[in-house]
Amino acid sequence: MSAQIQGFTMSESITKGLGIKGFLAQRITLKQIMREWRFMLRQRDVVMLLLCSLLLSGFAITSGINEVDNQRSTIERLLKADALDGKDVLNSHADYGSVAYYRFHLTYSEPSALAFAALGERDIYPWKHRIRMLALEGQIYESDTANAELAQTGKFDFVFVISALAPLLVILLFHDLFANERANGRYDLLLSTARSPLSLWGPRSLVRFVSLFVILLLPFWFGAFMQDVGLSDTALISLWCGLYLLLWAGLSIWWGRNATSSPRVASGLIGIWVLLTFVIPTAGDVIINQSMESVDGGDIVLAQREAVNAAWDKPIEATMGPFTQSYPQWKGYVDMQSLFEWKWFYAFQQMGDESTAELSLAYRKAASKKYEVAGYVSMLALPHLLQRKMTRLAQTDAIAAFEYERQVRDFHRRLRHFYYPLLFKNEVFSVEKLADTPEFVPMANHEF
């Protein structure tokens, strides 16, 4: 009798003339769902697990919102300080070279609306710089001193809870779905009194899954509302999370369908979880870093500073010659009336950057290639793949960091193009002309 009931499948019911809708209606009813809901609420361990899930998700969302708010308040505070600093420099100096030397310009990458849920690489890559007219490479890479191994742990944000912790919660909810009933001797009796296996296990699985999904996503929905996240992005994140949790729930049910020992089921599923969440991503990262070596940011800073410092002891022609090859429009303006002029100073700053251009380009290409290859590794590790998807949507991944660096380089180039005519043509100092000094305007997240 029990074996016959177990062998009753959806395909067999459909071949008997029932459509899918009729099949589900006959086997999963609202009454059954309410029964399983009441049954679940009487299970203290399940209720405690759901409460812990709510606390984890709520804490992650709260931490993410606080971090994003801190970053935004930092940017706002620095913008005010930058404006005051600019006025002070203009009041203290009366030549273009000095103004360019002492004037800092704040550049920044403002967190997106979704950044609270997926902080991504914003704790690894810099998201703010104070840029001057000096050689740029040192200004960009001098912040490349973070401990990469410590930074890999990341922050406790929503994407970490969903990708790394939620599968463990799913396993704890579903690993003993069948084995516990077999261990207590109720399995055959339950099947004999049920219309079909689906009518018994379907409502129980559905109630547990929906409860966990809503519990985990509820803080995110609240945070998305508070941060003015668009409905499309909110729905897309919810869809990804739902499919991801459904895969783990399906795996847990399939793994334990014939099991008689719930600890054995749990240990097997946890082994898969450890493999996909930690072993494959970590091993992939080690292999990528060892097989794709590149210079460090510190090496670029050192090389650029050595080139700039060496220029002080070289003849002026040793700087102006290469400079005019890069900027032939200033070839007729390189004559100097004294041992020091600002145009020469900024020319060898430019040459310092050009001396490390190949190193810098190789560094950026290697970083981009590593991120690309890591994408292939993530195909073997669903948690890592979900993290990449969410951080890309939140504009907090390495691609967003590369784009911010490109914006900084573009801004610094505009600064040079603004000051060079004033310096090389020995323009008479005028505060009014400085009103046209380029200002950094961060590109909106949807524009890249």
PyMOL commands that set and color helices and strands:
alter all, ss='L'
color gray80, all
select helices_A, chain A and resi 2-6+10-15+20-27+30-41+44-92+96-102+113-116+120-123+136-141+148-151+158-174+179-183+187-193+197-226+231-255+262-291+297-311+316-326+328-333+342-355+357-378+382-393+398-424+431-434+445-447
alter helices_A, ss='H'
color red, helices_A
select strands_A, chain A and resi 105-108+128-131
alter strands_A, ss='S'
color yellow, strands_A
deselect
rebuild
show_as cartoon
